[in-house]
Amino acid sequence: MLNEESLPYLNQSQFDVVFFSNDNFYADQAWVLCRRLGFKNLRVLNGGLNKWFTTIINPEMPNEDMPKEAFALYSTRKASSMYFGVEYPDQVMTEDLNVNKPAPKQVITVQKKKKKPVEGGC
């Protein structure tokens, strides 16, 4: 992480540098190390990739008795997951299934000509 190629990415003031791992453990260690070296604008992804996956990519639908803020948060997370390519069955319309599909390519087999034996000679 601290080789010559990585230092320009860590030592910058224009953007935030976000450390992440499966949980906070390794990201926290990298953050502490870089802070001690004097780098600024460092962040750690809270909960790591595992928490990000469960909250953004695979959000849990709220119960009917939960407040409307929970439904608003769920729809925001659902829209975010759709940005990353997740498709939900209730979002796909049956009419749209055949609209933009290209026609399957027709395979035409071409038979190669057999080589004729060489005629004549020297």
C-alpha positions as CSV (number, residue, x, y, z in Angstrom):
1,M,0.0,0.0,0.0
2,L,2.8,2.4,0.7
3,N,4.9,1.8,-2.4
4,E,5.9,4.6,-4.8
5,E,2.9,4.0,-7.1
6,S,0.3,4.4,-4.4
7,L,1.5,7.5,-2.6
8,P,0.0,10.0,-5.1
9,Y,-3.4,8.4,-4.5
10,L,-3.1,8.6,-0.8
11,N,-1.5,12.1,-0.5
12,Q,-4.1,14.3,-2.2
13,S,-6.4,17.1,-1.1
14,Q,-8.9,17.1,-4.0
15,F,-10.7,13.8,-3.3
16,D,-11.5,11.6,-0.3
17,V,-9.7,8.4,0.0
18,V,-12.0,5.6,1.2
19,F,-10.5,2.5,2.7
20,F,-12.6,-0.7,2.7
21,S,-12.4,-4.4,3.5
22,N,-14.9,-7.1,4.3
23,D,-15.3,-5.5,7.7
24,N,-13.7,-2.5,9.3
25,F,-10.5,-4.3,10.7
26,Y,-8.0,-3.9,7.8
27,A,-9.5,-0.6,6.6
28,D,-9.1,0.8,10.2
29,Q,-5.5,-0.3,10.3
30,A,-4.8,1.3,6.9
31,W,-6.5,4.5,8.1
32,V,-4.4,4.7,11.3
33,L,-1.2,4.0,9.4
34,C,-1.9,6.7,6.8
35,R,-3.0,9.3,9.4
36,R,0.2,8.8,11.3
37,L,2.1,9.4,8.1
38,G,0.2,12.7,7.7
39,F,-2.2,12.0,4.9
40,K,-5.5,13.9,4.9
41,N,-9.0,13.3,3.6
42,L,-9.0,9.6,4.6
43,R,-12.3,7.7,5.3
44,V,-13.3,4.2,6.2
45,L,-16.4,2.5,4.8
46,N,-18.4,1.8,7.9
47,G,-19.1,-2.0,8.2
48,G,-17.0,-2.8,5.1
49,L,-18.2,-4.4,1.9
50,N,-20.3,-7.0,3.8
51,K,-22.5,-4.3,5.3
52,W,-22.6,-2.3,2.1
53,F,-23.8,-5.4,0.2
54,T,-26.6,-6.1,2.7
55,T,-27.8,-2.5,2.9
56,I,-27.4,-1.4,-0.7
57,I,-27.3,-4.4,-3.0
58,N,-29.7,-6.6,-1.1
59,P,-31.8,-4.2,1.1
60,E,-34.4,-5.8,3.4
61,M,-38.0,-4.7,2.6
62,P,-39.6,-3.0,5.6
63,N,-42.7,-4.5,7.3
64,E,-46.1,-2.9,6.8
65,D,-46.2,-1.5,10.3
66,M,-42.9,0.4,9.9
67,P,-42.8,4.2,9.5
68,K,-42.9,5.7,6.0
69,E,-39.3,6.9,6.5
70,A,-38.3,3.2,6.4
71,F,-40.1,2.8,3.1
72,A,-38.4,5.9,1.7
73,L,-35.0,4.6,2.7
74,Y,-35.8,1.2,1.2
75,S,-36.8,2.8,-2.1
76,T,-33.6,4.8,-2.1
77,R,-31.4,1.8,-1.4
78,K,-33.3,-0.2,-4.1
79,A,-32.7,2.5,-6.6
80,S,-29.0,2.5,-5.7
81,S,-28.8,-1.2,-6.1
82,M,-30.5,-0.9,-9.6
83,Y,-27.7,1.5,-10.5
84,F,-25.2,-1.3,-9.8
85,G,-27.2,-3.7,-12.1
86,V,-29.6,-5.5,-9.7
87,E,-33.0,-6.2,-11.3
88,Y,-36.2,-6.5,-9.3
89,P,-39.1,-8.5,-10.7
90,D,-41.6,-5.8,-9.9
91,Q,-39.5,-3.3,-11.9
92,V,-39.4,-5.3,-15.1
93,M,-42.6,-4.9,-17.2
94,T,-43.7,-7.8,-19.3
95,E,-44.3,-5.4,-22.3
96,D,-40.7,-4.3,-22.3
97,L,-39.3,-7.8,-22.4
98,N,-39.6,-8.1,-26.2
99,V,-39.0,-4.4,-27.2
100,N,-35.3,-4.0,-27.3
101,K,-34.2,-7.6,-27.9
102,P,-32.3,-8.0,-31.1
103,A,-33.4,-10.8,-33.4
104,P,-31.3,-13.9,-33.1
105,K,-28.6,-14.3,-35.7
106,Q,-29.2,-16.9,-38.3
107,V,-26.4,-19.3,-38.7
108,I,-25.5,-20.1,-42.3
109,T,-23.2,-23.0,-42.7
110,V,-20.7,-22.7,-45.6
111,Q,-19.3,-25.9,-47.0
112,K,-15.7,-25.7,-47.9
113,K,-14.6,-26.8,-51.4
114,K,-12.5,-29.9,-51.5
115,K,-9.1,-29.4,-52.8
116,K,-8.5,-31.0,-56.2
117,P,-5.4,-33.1,-56.6
118,V,-2.6,-31.5,-58.4
119,E,-2.6,-32.3,-62.1
120,G,0.4,-32.6,-64.3
121,G,3.9,-32.6,-63.3
122,C,7.3,-31.3,-64.2
